[in-house]
Amino acid sequence: MSGSAGTAIVNPRSADGSTGLIWADLARRITEAGHEIETRLTDHQGHAAELTREALRAGAKRIYAVGGDGTVNEVINGFFEGERAIAPDAELGVLCRGTGCDFIKSLHLPKADEGGIERVLAGHAEPTDVGRVRYVNLRGEEEMRYFINIAEAGLGGQVVSRVNNASKAAGGFLTFLGASLASIAGNRNQPAEIVIDGKYVRNLPVCNVVVANGKYFGGGMKIMPHADLADGKLDVLVMGDFSRADLLANVAKVYSGTHLGHPKVEVFQAESIRVTSVARLPLDLDGECPGTTPAQFDVVPGAIRVIR
């Protein structure tokens, strides 16, 4: 779609507020490359999803998500009305300007202002899986939401909640590392039931359950090295009854992707995963914390065309 018009959904508060300051320059680079661009700025939580739906209903063929992983998550959700894709042929370009920018690592893309714009403008859209989650929101109501990179139940939800309520001026690596260490210090593993594809059942105390479409989370942790964005499956990592000492001893291995051989780790591929627990486990969906377990995760194969 070279030279085509697009709509940029821009979170000006991303990257600790710097995106709003440099967006005019980034938009100029897009137009100078021969691409028309319409800008829509977000100003509240959930606004990116609303603006994306409006743009797609109005006929937009390409949406640029400009912000961090949380902005990408909202834009992904804006591609859908319930379980229906609003414009199945529309394309998504990710111009990342956030703290972690983990999703673009699986796409092998740089950040927007580090060559990402040029790479996206020259790239091709490919069908990409998304995950769909039914869970309990913070008001205690059942809700459905999509994710494209990583979902978690347990310790990961605690980490992301800390990150979202703290300054991100230190950058992705240090911000997520600090939040991880603080969350580990106060973590209490909880009994949970995990059902894989309606057949395999595990009942055990868990530290964290990771449901992955992409490979990276937490500002560069290579949590699921073998995950594939377009294989029609979700990769599942169950972290069992880890002690605090276990967790601290294995932090470095998660960054390098060499943690999968730990005896308290189990790895699966699945199309559906259900996690239930007596104590509700906090969720992380692409860096957003919308609710808790019980949660049902399902893959939606090839649901969105993402530029790579």
N, C-alpha and C positions, 0 to 999 in steps of 0.2 A: 504493500500500500504506500509506496514511496510518493512523497508529495501530497499525501492525503491530509485532510483536516482532522484535528483531534481536540479533545477536551481535557485539560489538565485539572485534576482535583488536588489542590495544594493545601497542605497543612502548614501555615506560616509559623506555627509554634514548634515544629519539629527541629531536631538538631539544636536544642536549647534556644530556640527562637531565631536562629540564623537563617533559616529557609526564607522567612518573610523578607529578610534584608537583601538576599541575593537572587530572589526569584525573577526579578525583571531582567537580570543579566542572563539567567538560564533560558528564559522565554525568548530573548533576543537570539540566542544561539540556535534555538529550534527554528525560528522563522528565517534566519539567515541560511539555514540548510534547506530551505524550500518547503517547509511544512507549516501550514496554517495552525494556529493554536488559540483556543478559547480558554481563559483562566476562570476558575471558580474556587474561591477561597473558603475554607472551612472555619467555623467559629464556635462550634460546640461538639460535644461527644455525639457520635452517630451522624454528624452532618455529612461526612464524606460518602456514606452509604446513600443518604437522601439525594445528594447532588449527582451521584453516579446514576441512580435510577432515573432522575429527571433528564439527564443527558442522553441516556440510552433510549428512553421513550421518545425523545425529540429527534432521534435518528443518528446519534453519534456512532461512528464506526470504530473509533479508537479512543480509549481512555488512558491517560497517563496518571498514575498514582505518584504524587510528589510528597514524600514524607518518610516516616519510618515504617517498621513492620506493622505497627498498629494502624497506620493510615492505609497500608496495603490491605489489611484485614477488612477494614470498613469498606473499601472500594470493592473488594471481592464480594462482600455481602450485598453491595448495591447492584451487582450483576443479576441478582435473583429476586423474584417475588415468591416467597414461600419456597416450593420445590421447583418452580418454573424459571428457566433462564429467560431474561427479558429480550436479549438479542444474541442468540447463540453464535452468530458469526462475528460479533464485535471482538476487538483485540484489546489486550491490556499491556501497556508498557510501564515498567517499574523504574522510576527515577528516584532512587533512594537517597534520603537526606536525614536519616534517623540516627539513633544511638547505637543499636545493635546491627541493623542492616543485614540480618542473617539470611533472609530469603534469597537475596541476589547472589549469595555465595553458591547456592545450588544451581543458579543460572549462569555462573561464571561471569557475572557483570560487575564492573566497578561502580562506585557511588556516582551520583548524577554529575557532580562538579569535578570528577576525576576521570572523565572519559565515558561515563555511563550514558550521557545524552547521545553522543555520536554512535555508540554501540547499539543502543535501542533503535535509533532512527535507521540504522543500516541492517537491523536484524529482521528475522522472519518469525511470524507467530506460529506456534505449535500447540496442539491440544495438550492440556495439562490437567491432571487430576486435582480435585479438591476434596476436603473432608467436610462432612455434615455432622453436627453434634446436636443432640437433644439433651437438655440438662435443666437444672433448677437455677433460676436467676436469683439475684440478690434480694428480690422481693418475695421469694419463695414460690414463684410461678414457673410452670414448665415453659421452656423457650427453645427455639431452634436457631442455630447460627452456623456459618461456614468458616473454615480455615484453609489456608493453602500451604502452610509451612509445617508448624509444629503445634500439637496440643499436649497438655499435661494435666494430670490429676495428682495432687499431693504437694511434695516439696517445691516443685517447679512453680506451682501457683503462688506459693508464699514468696518465692524469689521475685517473681514478676510484680507482685503487689508492692514489694519494697522498692523495686526499681521505679515504678510508676508514681511513687509518693516521695521520691527523693530527687535531688538535683542530678542532672546527667552531664554536668559540665566536665567531669573527668573523662568522658568518652565511654564507648561501649565496653571495652575489656575491663577496665577498673570498676565501672559502675556495676556490672553484672557479677564480677568476682566478689566485690564487697558485699553485695546483697546475698550472694550464695553463701558466703562464710557466716554472715549474721543469721541467715535462715537455718543453716546446719546447726548452729549453736543452740537454737530453741526448738529443733525438730522433735516430734514424737511420731513414730510410725503407727499406722492404724490398720486394724484388720479390714480386709477388703475381699470381695469376690470379683474375679475377672473372667469373663466369658468371651472366648475367641471363636468367631463364626458360628455361634450357637452350639458348639460342640465341646471344645476344650475348656475346662473350668479349673481355675486356681483359687483356692482360699488360703490366704496368708497375710501376715502383717506386711504392709508395703510402705516404702519410703516415697516412691514416685512411680507413676505409670506414664510413659511417653508414647504418644501416638503420632507417628511422623510421616509426612509426605516428603519434606526436604531433609537435608542432612544436618543442618546447623541450627543452634539456638544459643541464647545466653551470651551474645557478643563474640561468637567465634568458637563455641564448644562444638566439636564434631560428634554429636550425640548418636547419629545413625549413619555411619559411613556408607552403607550399601543402599540407602533409600533412593528411589527413582521417582521423579515427579510424574511419570507417564506410564507406569506399569500396571495401573488398575488395582493397586494394593496399597494398604497402609502398613508401615513397619512399626511394630510394637515392642517396646522395651519395658520389662517389669523389673524394677529395682526392689528387691525383697527387704528383709529385716536388717538393713544397714545400720550399724552403730555410727555415732558421730566420728569415731576414729576411722572406721571404714571409709566414710564419705570424704573426710579430709585427706586420707592417704591416696584417694583416687581422683581428686580434682584435676591434677595435671594430665592423667590418662584420658579424661573426657575431652580435653582440648585437642589431644593428638588422635583421638578416635581409637585408642587401644584398650578400652575398658570392657569390651564385650565378653571377654573371657573370664570375668570375675564370677566366682561360684554362686553369688547371690543375684546374678543378672540372668534373665531369660529373654530371648528374642524370638519374635514371631512375625509372620506376614499374614495379613487378614483383610477381609472386606468389611467386617463389622466387629466391633469390640464394645462390650458393656462393662462398666465399672460401677459397683455399688459398695457402700460402706455404711457402718453404723454412724460413725462421725463423718459428717460431710467434708469431703476433700476439696480444697479450692482448685479451680481450673485456671489454666493458662491457654488461651487461643491466640497464637501469633502475637504474644506480648500483651494481650488484653485479658482482663480478669472479670468475666461477665457473671460467674456463678459457681456452682459446686456440683458434686455428684449427688444423686445418681446421674450417670451420663452414658448415652449411647452414641458411639462414633461409627460412621459409615463412609465409605469412599464413594465419590461420584466421578467415574472415569471420564477423562477428556472433557471436563465441564467448561473450561475456560481456555481461550486461545491466548497464550502468553508469548510476548516477543522475547527472543533469546539472542 
